[in-house]
Amino acid sequence: MEPEKMKVKICLVGEGAVGKTCLIRRFIHDQFDDRYISTLGAKVSKKEIVVDGTDGSIAIDMTIWDIMGEKGFRELLKEAYFHGAQGVLAVCDITRKESLDDLDEWVAAVVKVTGRVPVEFLANKADLKDQQVVKESDIAKAAGSHGAPFLFTSAKTGENVEQAFAELAKMITAKAVAH
């Protein structure tokens, strides 16, 4: 039996240099490049994954939007960027506490445009344990305030990257089935 097909739009949000582009590159191409190149505007990538739904598997055609992290652009781009998003990966860098504190504003900006959509918090750069300042309790509290799950990820090692996108996809399909 052919899996059911579903198109979804996902946005990655978070400050500059938290690793949004690297997470997407790891997920789509299974590559990592630690040269930092600031994303200009928004970049759109696509990947199809298959997740288990309630009535069998669902092929999810993901359109993944990566936005530049600079605050000024958030204001300029948010309407167009967030419009139609069905899920959000809110990314912080475990070596910079302020990158977690700022996620509240990012998530609020999305919700203003999309209404309540599934959100998952990612504490990225989990490979930099020796420089970690964001504790598990910090990310649990931030994610919990949005009723969101969280994962520690590393675009460098690939830790939990595939899982992060798959989990969000499952949350989106569960929400779609419920409606």
Secondary structure, 3 states (H helix, E strand, C coil): CCCEEEEEEEEEECCCCCCHHHHHHHHHHCCCCCCCCCCCCEEEEEEEEEEEECCEEEEEEEEEEEECCCHHHHHHHHHHHHCCCCEEEEEEECCCHHHHHCHHHHHHHHHHHHCCCCEEEEEECCCCHHHCCCCHHHHHHHHHCCCCCEEECCCCCCCCHHHHHHHHHHHHHHHHHHC
